[in-house]
Amino acid sequence: MPADLFEGAVVRVRLRDQIAAVQREIGMRRTVYPRRVQSGQMKQAAADREIAAMEAVLDTLREVEAGAADEPAETRDAR
């Protein structure tokens, strides 16, 4: 796929897909970061901070999702 295929395009990603992507990212970090800490490539505090940041992102997205569930369907569908 050419690198400029989506250049300048607005790509919309559904909220549930964003949540799933963040969940996958957290899982990947929980797998990869311990190895990076063990090898000295990363400090444990940095690994903990980075995972906590992504968990906060997930919490925020879930809050947005919960708020969206309270909206009328026509408002949600317009997104």
C-alpha positions as CSV (number, residue, x, y, z in Angstrom):
1,M,0.0,0.0,0.0
2,P,1.5,3.3,-1.0
3,A,2.5,5.5,2.0
4,D,0.5,8.5,0.6
5,L,-2.7,6.6,0.0
6,F,-4.4,8.3,2.9
7,E,-2.4,11.5,2.9
8,G,-4.7,14.4,3.8
9,A,-7.6,12.1,4.3
10,V,-9.6,12.0,7.5
11,V,-9.8,8.4,8.8
12,R,-12.6,7.8,11.2
13,V,-12.2,4.9,13.6
14,R,-15.3,3.7,15.6
15,L,-15.1,4.1,19.3
16,R,-15.4,0.3,19.9
17,D,-12.5,-0.3,17.5
18,Q,-10.4,2.3,19.4
19,I,-11.1,0.5,22.7
20,A,-10.1,-2.8,21.2
21,A,-6.9,-1.3,19.8
22,V,-5.9,0.1,23.2
23,Q,-6.7,-3.2,24.9
24,R,-4.4,-4.9,22.4
25,E,-1.7,-2.3,23.0
26,I,-1.9,-2.8,26.8
27,G,-1.5,-6.6,26.3
28,M,1.5,-6.1,24.0
29,R,3.1,-3.7,26.5
30,R,2.6,-6.2,29.3
31,T,4.3,-8.9,27.2
32,V,7.1,-6.8,25.8
33,Y,8.1,-4.4,28.6
34,P,9.2,-7.0,31.1
35,R,11.7,-8.3,28.5
36,R,12.9,-4.7,27.9
37,V,13.3,-4.1,31.6
38,Q,15.2,-7.5,32.0
39,S,17.5,-6.6,29.1
40,G,18.2,-3.1,30.6
41,Q,16.5,-1.3,27.6
42,M,13.9,0.2,29.9
43,K,13.5,1.1,33.5
44,Q,10.7,-0.6,35.5
45,A,9.3,2.8,36.5
46,A,9.1,3.9,32.8
47,A,7.4,0.6,31.9
48,D,4.9,1.0,34.8
49,R,4.2,4.6,33.8
50,E,3.7,3.8,30.1
51,I,1.3,0.9,30.9
52,A,-0.6,3.2,33.4
53,A,-0.9,5.8,30.7
54,M,-2.5,3.4,28.3
55,E,-4.8,2.1,31.0
56,A,-5.9,5.7,31.6
57,V,-6.6,6.1,27.9
58,L,-8.7,2.9,28.0
59,D,-10.6,4.2,31.0
60,T,-11.3,7.5,29.2
61,L,-12.6,5.7,26.1
62,R,-14.8,3.6,28.2
63,E,-16.2,6.7,29.9
64,V,-16.9,8.2,26.5
65,E,-18.5,5.0,25.4
66,A,-20.8,4.9,28.5
67,G,-21.7,8.6,27.9
68,A,-22.5,7.8,24.3
69,A,-24.8,5.0,25.3
70,D,-26.9,7.7,27.1
71,E,-27.4,9.7,23.9
72,P,-30.3,9.3,21.5
73,A,-29.6,6.8,18.7
74,E,-29.7,9.5,16.0
75,T,-27.0,11.5,17.8
76,R,-24.7,8.4,18.1
77,D,-25.3,7.5,14.4
78,A,-24.3,10.9,13.3
79,R,-20.7,10.4,14.5
